[in-house]
Amino acid sequence: MSNDDLVARLARVGVSDVLVDAAHRSAYGSDASLYRVVPRAVVRPRHEDDVAATLEVCRTLGVPVTARGAGTSVAGNAIGPGVVLDFSRHMDRVLGVDPATRTARVQAGAVHATLQAAAKPHGLRFGPDPSTHTRCTIGGMIGNNSCGSRTLGYGRTSDNVIGVDALTIDGERFATGRDERGRPTLEGAKAIADTLAAITQANLAVARTEFATFPRQVSGYAIEHLLPERGLDLTGLLVGSEGTLAVVTEATVRLVVDPAHRLLVVLGYPDFGTAGDIVPTILTFTPTACEGIDSRIVELVRSRRGAAAVPPLPGGLSWLFVEIAGDDLDECRDRARRLVDAAGALDALIEEDAAKAAPLWRIREDGAGLAGRAPSGLPAHAGWEDAAVPPARIGDYLRDFDVLCERHGLSVMPYGHLGDGCVHVRLDYPLDRPGGPAKFRAFLEDAADLVVSYGGSLSGEHGDGRARSELLSRMYSAQALGLFKAVKHAFDPANLLNPGVLVDPDPVDANIRVASGRPVKQPLAFGYHADHGDFNQAVHRCTGVGKCRADTTALGGVMCPSFLATRDEKDSTRGRARVLQEMLDGDLAPDWRAPAVHDALDLCLSCKGCASDCPTGIDMAAYKAEVLHQSFKGRIRPRSHYALGRLPMWSRLASRLPRIANALTAAPGLRGIALWFAGVDARRSIPAFASQTFRRWFRATAPQRTTGGRPVLLFVDSFTDHFAPDIAKAAVEVLAAAGYAPELTAASACCGLTWISTGQLDAAKRILGGTVAALTDAAERGIPIVGLEPSCTGVLRSDLVELVDTDAARAVSAATVTVAELLARTPGWTPPSLEGVRVIAQPHCHHHAVMGWEADAKLLKATGATVQRLGGCCGLAGNFGVERGHYEVSVQVAEQQLLPALRQAGPGDVLLADGFSCRTQASDLASTDGRHLVELLAEALRKQA
């Protein structure tokens, strides 16, 4: 049966949101694991009846079914060869919070952070808090029995789920729960329950001796919950069963009250093993968390985020982060002090300020993504990332694990929940080299034997999935494995639910995505220096942690604006990376021009938010430019590439007769024709050309300006020169007041941004080569090069060295600064007062991603202005928002932060928007004029004079 037939069958039973196109199948072909298993179809159920109908069709046709939440599973738990049920698109609601019983009712696709937000007004929260809490779903947490950093205080997911609504593969609906005395209850599935009772009765000895030996024993089925003394608790059995027994649609979860006070105790040790040795002592002080990191992770954070990203740590090379919580602050302080006295640390600190503790916790939270690049510089992979041993033995295990990795020639950066005995790690398996998968298998087998020798579990919270299920025979007896098969058969005799996982597992070295990568034969335009010039490595940077699915705009984040607008996996940074990986690894998108590739990239705004916000440093804007370059090289391009992609060239022509150009583009008939030929949406405005360019003004007024200040070279981009020369004039005024003498290059210089964003990279290289020649003298003389347009400044700081790989390009890049960065390092400069001014600041995406907006934030704070900093993208993003077919998404992106803030603005509020795109979007959609930072400073200087 073809996929079209499958869609038709699903349509006949009322299932409407079904995806079978190559882009979506590629995007769902992997989760956060190493594995690639392409589904036949993706179903995004709207309600439980859709789930039941899908199961009926799949049962009839013998098509496997895999339930999926946010796809953050790192062991290959959320991919399958049949139908993938994505609960995160529609079945994502918190159905209710009951403060009296401290419970909540949620759909399977509800995001953990959404549940926390719903519970917070009642002073409650869901206890388990995995590092992916901003995007992981409760259904996914139930599937894997997720834990998180505070398991010591709140327990695992299985300790916090009261009951579930679920369906068997046969379509039977059943509900588990607890009565008023806390005993397990069950409605429906009586035949299955009777079978499970009989199976357990026949295997009591193994059920009582091989399971629940320590809290983080997550591998396999949680058979202990079937024991008669536990009352045949199907809730406990289903949590952690990885969707292999039934499909959970809703759950009732337990909520907890946060303690009034949290203290962070950071303890320094000479090495990770020594830190592990003290864990049993730490646990006697009843902490809510005991996390471990060492210098390998810390140095990685410094190299990726800058030295300021790591606050001062106590002396040592390894650290335990121990949280002491309670309602009595004095008691917490006393417990923390006694803990420090007993911990035998080289050095320690106690932090009571949550704001100061947050950056420390953030190192740990981003650990999985940051560890995607090994100390060797090679990609590091999941596959053996969450083994656990009894906490009393964690120190010795860590030492032996280091020896094991060294024996296999792997570099390692361990971190994790040491208080629970659970260690996270990603390793640089040579998967893309000959024999790589075999070496991967050999390591996993030795690692499994090591952890079993310590009485541990192959998985401590992520589940076994495709990475470890085959290895369960090294951990459990043949009788225990037979018990697993019997339980599976009771629920799913045809093995249709998530096949290849736990029972009858796929080989651990089958379907490894990276191992099947094909080398790129075409010459690449970008250098991909961080990936040693390897586009394959660059694209496979995406480990799938899915941070691009989280809404971090309220915190100043940018990634990923298109996903937040459409909530379609294909439109996330991860989804696009998966499609590009399919171009290299698979057959659904075999080359640069494949429709699936362009479908996935179409709504990428090239905002570069991922370059800074993605823990692994994916730069989808560069990848998109490369794809367009390779696809259209020597071919006819879309109209917008010729019009918008070469806008600086057309602007120079129009600037010779600006009045005529403006009259022509404003004439009703001609305006529509011009927009059509340019590939621009008819609802967009055409910016007016300035009557006099800045460069002409600068030359004309040169005799009137005083000289003698420190020289700076003003990089005048095409947008500022031709459309907003007043910004550059204000920059001259501000820089002169700060003691600088602005200079210009002899001739116009361009960053080539519009050519880059439309993939005209040969032309961009030529343009940038000329720009480097024009700027090199200043750079070599130590003269700062000051950019005004953030996107153009970002090109000089970032893309320039990727496209023009010369020492001169690197010198120009290093010399380029923003106005705020220059003023921040200017001795004796004091900003003018903006007291009483309320600023709504929309940082340009490239400013955020490439330069960072911290210097601007500090400058504005020093002026005394009240600043509301917006996150997210404005939605215009260069040529994206004006191109035909993008208008609606552009507006949706603007609605995330910018437009609501402008609607709520007071009469005297000022929109600060350094980016030409941001100002254009605000003008088009909200009739608001934005101001550049230098304009605000210049106006304040005039008032101060």
Secondary structure, DSSP 4 states (H G I P E B T S, - for coil): --HHHHHHHHHHTT---EE-SHHHHHHTS--SSSB----SEEE--SSHHHHHHHHHHHHHHT--EEEESSS--SSSTT--SSEEEETTSSS--EEEEETTTTEEEEETT-BHHHHHHHHGGGTEE-S-B-TTTTT-BHHHHHHHT--BTTHHHH--GGGTEEEEEEE-TT--EEEEEE-TTS-EEEES-HHHHHHHHHHHHTTHHHHHHSS-SSTT--SS--GGGGSGGGT--HHHHHTTSTTSS-EEEEEEEE-EEPPSEEEEEEEEESSHHHHHHTHHHHHTT--SEEEEEEHHHHHHHHHHH-GGGS----SSSEEEEEEEEES-HHHHHHHHHHHHHHS--SEEEEE--HHHHHHHHHHHHTHHHHTTB-TTSSB-B-SS---B--GGGHHHHHHHHHHHHHHTT--B--EEEGGGTEEE--B---TTSTTHHHHHHHHHHHHHHHHHHTT-BS-SSS--HHHHGGGGGGTS-HHHHHHHHHHHHHH-TT--BSTTSSSSPPPTTSSBTGGGPPPP-SPPSS--GGGTT-HHHHHTT-----GGGS--GGGT--S-HHHHHH--GGGSHHHHHHHHHHHHHSSSS-STT-HHHHHHHTT-----HHHHHSTT---HHHHHHHHHHHHHTTSPPPHHHHHTTTHHHHHHHHTTSHHHHHHHHHSHHHHHHHHHHHTB-TTS--PPPPSS-HHHHHHHHGGGS---SEEEEEE--HHHHHH-HHHHHHHHHHHHHTTEEEE--SS-----HHHHHTT-HHHHHHHHHHHHHHHHHHHHTT--EEE-SHHHHHIIIIIHHHHS-SHHHHHHHHHEEEHHHHHHTSTT--PPP-TT-EEEE---HHIIIII-SHHHHHHHHHHT-EEEE--S--S-TTTGGGBTT-HHHHHHHHTTTHHHHHHT--TT-EEE--SHHHHHHHHHHH---EE-HHHHHHHHHHHH-
